[in-house]
Amino acid sequence: MKNTFRKNKQIVNAVLLDTFVSMLGWLCFFSYRKFTELSSMSMQETAHLIFNDPKFYIGIVGIPLCWIILFAIGGSYNQIWKKSRLKEILTVFQHVLFGSLILFFLIILDDVISSYLDYIRLFLVLFCIQFFFIVLVRIVHITSLQRRIRDGKIQFNTLIVGTKEVIGKLSETLFDPKKSFGNNFVGYISTEEMTEYPNAGKLLCLGSYKDINQLVQTYEVEEIIIACDSQTRKMMEKILPLVGENNILLKILPTTEDHMLRAVKNTAIFHEPYIQIYLDSLPLWQKICKRIMDIVVSFLFMVLFSPLYLSLAIGVRRSSKGSILYRQERIGKKGRPFHIIKFRSMYEDAESAGPQLSSKTDSRITPFGLFMRRLHLDEIPQFYNVLKGDMSLVGPRPERQYYIDRIVERVPYYRLLLLEKPGITSWGQISYGYAENVDEMIERMRYDIMYIENMSLLIDMKILFYTVIAVLKRDGK
C-alpha cells in the first residue's frame, strides 16, 4: 500500500506540473498572438482585451486538458522515477510536435494573416513555448527524483533471484550505498532445489522461485533482479511467467554471451550493465487504438453480416437437435475465465466423456458443422466476445483450463500467453492451424509467443489480412 501511494503521488505531481506549465504556455502564446495582431494598441489596452476574451478562458482550461491526455496516452506518466533526462527530452519533443500540429489546425488556422509565413511563425512560437516549459519542468522533476533516490529517500523493494554462490559474490556490492540506485533488498529467492535455504551474506533467503507470487505480494516487490549463471538460465522459462503476472520491473545480470550478442542495455546496477525486460507489450496509445479497432470492426461485422448470422442459425437448427449457440469456458487475460460463444458444429453432448480436441475425421462434427468449420463461420459469434471485452480480434487463441494445466506442466512459459487478451485469430492460427493434441498445441504456442514479443497494430492488420486469405482457402477443420 505504501509503494502504491508513493507511485500515485508522483503521478499526481507530474500531472499537476504539466497542467501548470500548459496553462502558462497558453497564456504566453495567447498574449503573443494578441500583441502581434493589435500592435497599434498600448500594452494596457491589449491586456484588457486578453482577459476579457472568452477564448482565453476556454483555452486555459481545455488546452492543458488536451496536453495531459496526449502525455498520458504517450506513456509520460509510466515509471516516472525511472526516467532518463536525455531520453525524456526526445520523448517530449515528439509529443509536443504532434500536439502542436493538432492545436495548429484547431486554433491557428482561423487567425488573420498577411502571408503564409505567419502560419509558420505562429506554429514555431506555439511549439517552442510548450516544448521549453515542459522540458524545463520535466528535467527539474527527474533530477529531483534521482537525487532523492540516491539519498535513499525513495527506495524500491527488490528481490534477487539466483543461486547462493552467485548472490554471495555480490553480497558486498549489494549493500554499498555508493553503488545502490534506490534498491531496498528484501531478500533473495533460490533457484536451487533444496529443503533448507541458507542466507547469502546479508541477504535473507525467502524461499524458492515457486514462492515468487506470494513473496511479491507480501513484500510489495517492485523490481526483481535475476543473478543467474549460464547453467541456471533454464530457470528463466519458469520465472518469467510468474513475474509477468505481477507487472513489475525485471532485470537480468548478463553473462559473457549476452555481451557478445549485444543484448545489454546501456544502464547500470551495482555499476554493472544489465538486461531489462519489458513485459508490457504495447504502449498505451496503441492499446487504445487496438481496442477501438476491436469495437468498430466487430460492430460493423455483426451489423453488415446479420443475414449471414440468421442463415447459419437456421442451418444449425436444421442440422441436428440441440441449441444453436455453443458456450464453453475458456481462460482469458491474466487467468480470468469467460464463456466463448460459437455456432454449434457438433452433435449435442459431444464432450460427455470429457474434454477432447477435434480432428479432421472427428465423427462428433455434424455435416453442416463441417461446412462452417472449413470457412471458420462457427467462430463469428465471437465478435460479441470482442465487443464485451473478453477477447480481441487478434491474440493468442484461448484454451480450456484442462489443457492449460497439461501444457504448463511441460512448458511453464505458456503462462506468458495469458498476459494478453485472447483473440478470434492469431499468428499461431494462421501459421500452424488447429491443434489436435497437446504436442501440437505446444508447437503452435511458439508462434503466439513470437506474436507477443513483436506486438503492434501493423502486425495485427497483417494477421487479419492473412486470416481472410485462410478463410477464402477454406482450410479450416
HELIX and SHEET records of a PDB file:
HELIX    1   1 LYS A    2  GLU A   37  1                                  36    
HELIX    2   2 MET A   43  ILE A   50  1                                   8    
HELIX    3   3 PRO A   54  ILE A   73  1                                  20    
HELIX    4   4 ILE A   80  LYS A   82  5                                   3    
HELIX    5   5 ARG A   85  LEU A  103  1                                  19    
HELIX    6   6 PHE A  104  ILE A  108  3                                   5    
HELIX    7   7 LEU A  117  ARG A  150  1                                  34    
HELIX    8   8 LYS A  164  LEU A  174  1                                  11    
HELIX    9   9 TYR A  209  ASP A  211  5                                   3    
HELIX   10  10 ILE A  212  THR A  218  1                                   7    
HELIX   11  11 SER A  230  MET A  235  5                                   6    
HELIX   12  12 MET A  236  GLY A  244  1                                   9    
HELIX   13  13 THR A  256  MET A  260  1                                   5    
HELIX   14  14 LEU A  284  LEU A  304  1                                  21    
HELIX   15  15 SER A  306  SER A  319  1                                  14    
HELIX   16  16 LYS A  333  GLY A  335  5                                   3    
HELIX   17  17 PRO A  367  ARG A  374  1                                   8    
HELIX   18  18 LEU A  377  GLU A  379  5                                   3    
HELIX   19  19 GLN A  382  LYS A  388  1                                   7    
HELIX   20  20 GLN A  401  ARG A  410  1                                  10    
HELIX   21  21 PRO A  412  LEU A  419  5                                   8    
HELIX   22  22 TRP A  427  SER A  431  1                                   5    
HELIX   23  23 VAL A  438  GLU A  453  1                                  16    
HELIX   24  24 LEU A  457  LYS A  473  1                                  17    
SHEET    1   A 7 CYS A 205  SER A 208  0                                        
SHEET    2   A 7 ASN A 183  SER A 190  1                                        
SHEET    3   A 7 PHE A 156  GLY A 162  1                                        
SHEET    4   A 7 GLU A 223  ILE A 226  1                                        
SHEET    5   A 7 LEU A 249  ILE A 252  1                                        
SHEET    6   A 7 GLU A 272  ILE A 277 -1                                        
SHEET    7   A 7 LYS A 265  ILE A 269 -1                                        
SHEET    1   B 2 LEU A 325  ILE A 331  0                                        
SHEET    2   B 2 PRO A 337  PHE A 343 -1                                        
SHEET    1   C 2 SER A 392  VAL A 394  0                                        
SHEET    2   C 2 GLY A 423  THR A 425  1                                        
END                                                                             
